[in-house]
Amino acid sequence: MSLSEKTCVPCRGGVPPLKGEEIAPLLAQLSEWEVVDEHHLCKEHSFADFVTALAFVNRVGELAESQGHHPDIYLTWGKARIEIWTHKIDGLTESDFILAAKIDQLPHIT
C-alpha cells in the first residue's frame, strides 16, 4: 500500500522518532520533500499569485483536518511552505510521510 493510501495515526508519545535509514524509503515515495535535520519534512510550493497559493493552503488545511495531523503552513504572495513533524515526539513518524504524500496528490495550479 502506498503512503497516500494510508491514514495518519495519532501519536500518543513514547515512540522514538524515525532516524537515519528508516527515513530513506519513506522519503523516496514523496515528490521533492526535504528532510531537515532528521526532524521535519519541508516543501515549498510556488504559485502564480496570492489567491492561488491561498486556495492551495486551504486544501492542505482541509486535508490535515480530515487526517487529524496538522502541518505548519507559511503563506506569502505566490508561495506556500509546508513543514510537517509529529509534535508529540518532536520528530518524524510514518504519519508525517503519509500526510506529505497526500499533499502531493492535491491539485496544484501554478
C-alpha positions as CSV (number, residue, x, y, z in Angstrom):
1,M,0.0,0.0,0.0
2,S,1.4,3.4,-0.9
3,L,1.7,6.2,1.6
4,S,-1.1,8.2,0.1
5,E,-3.5,5.3,0.5
6,K,-2.8,5.1,4.3
7,T,-4.4,7.1,7.0
8,C,-2.4,9.1,9.6
9,V,-2.4,7.6,13.1
10,P,-2.5,9.8,16.1
11,C,0.8,9.7,18.1
12,R,0.3,9.2,21.8
13,G,4.0,9.8,22.5
14,G,6.5,7.4,23.9
15,V,7.7,6.2,20.5
16,P,11.1,7.1,19.1
17,P,11.2,9.4,16.1
18,L,12.4,7.9,12.8
19,K,16.1,8.3,12.2
20,G,18.7,7.5,9.5
21,E,17.9,4.5,7.3
22,E,14.3,4.4,8.5
23,I,13.7,7.7,6.7
24,A,15.1,7.0,3.2
25,P,12.5,4.5,1.9
26,L,9.6,6.8,3.1
27,L,11.2,9.9,1.6
28,A,11.7,8.1,-1.7
29,Q,7.9,7.9,-2.0
30,L,7.5,11.7,-1.9
31,S,7.9,14.3,-4.5
32,E,10.6,17.0,-3.8
33,W,10.2,17.0,0.0
34,E,13.3,17.7,2.1
35,V,14.1,16.1,5.5
36,V,15.6,18.8,7.7
37,D,17.9,17.6,10.5
38,E,16.0,14.2,10.7
39,H,13.4,16.3,12.5
40,H,10.8,17.5,9.9
41,L,9.7,17.5,6.3
42,C,9.7,20.7,4.3
43,K,8.4,21.6,0.8
44,E,7.9,25.0,-0.8
45,H,5.2,25.3,-3.5
46,S,5.2,28.2,-6.0
47,F,2.1,29.8,-7.5
48,A,1.2,32.5,-10.0
49,D,-0.4,34.7,-7.4
50,F,-1.6,35.0,-3.8
51,V,-5.2,33.8,-4.4
52,T,-3.9,30.5,-5.9
53,A,-1.5,30.0,-3.1
54,L,-4.3,30.6,-0.6
55,A,-6.6,28.1,-2.3
56,F,-3.8,25.5,-2.1
57,V,-3.2,26.3,1.6
58,N,-7.0,25.9,2.3
59,R,-7.0,22.5,0.5
60,V,-4.0,21.4,2.7
61,G,-5.9,22.6,5.8
62,E,-8.9,20.6,4.9
63,L,-6.8,17.5,4.3
64,A,-4.9,18.0,7.5
65,E,-8.1,18.3,9.5
66,S,-9.5,15.1,7.9
67,Q,-6.4,13.2,8.8
68,G,-6.1,14.7,12.3
69,H,-2.5,15.6,11.6
70,H,-1.7,19.3,11.2
71,P,1.4,20.8,9.5
72,D,2.9,24.2,9.9
73,I,1.9,26.3,6.9
74,Y,3.6,29.5,5.8
75,L,1.8,31.6,3.2
76,T,3.1,34.5,1.2
77,W,2.5,36.0,-2.2
78,G,2.9,33.2,-4.7
79,K,4.4,30.7,-2.2
80,A,3.3,28.3,0.4
81,R,5.8,26.3,2.6
82,I,4.6,23.2,4.4
83,E,6.5,21.8,7.4
84,I,5.5,18.5,8.9
85,W,6.6,16.7,12.0
86,T,5.0,14.9,15.0
87,H,5.0,17.5,17.7
88,K,4.2,14.9,20.5
89,I,7.6,13.3,19.9
90,D,9.4,16.3,18.4
91,G,10.4,14.3,15.3
92,L,9.2,12.2,12.3
93,T,6.8,9.3,12.2
94,E,5.3,7.5,9.3
95,S,2.2,9.7,9.6
96,D,4.3,12.7,8.6
97,F,5.2,11.0,5.4
98,I,1.6,9.9,4.8
99,L,0.4,13.5,5.1
100,A,3.1,14.7,2.8
101,A,2.2,12.0,0.2
102,K,-1.5,13.1,0.4
103,I,-0.5,16.7,0.0
104,D,1.5,15.7,-3.1
105,Q,-1.8,14.5,-4.6
106,L,-3.7,17.7,-4.1
107,P,-4.4,19.7,-7.3
108,H,-1.6,22.2,-7.7
109,I,-2.3,25.1,-10.1
110,T,0.8,27.2,-10.7
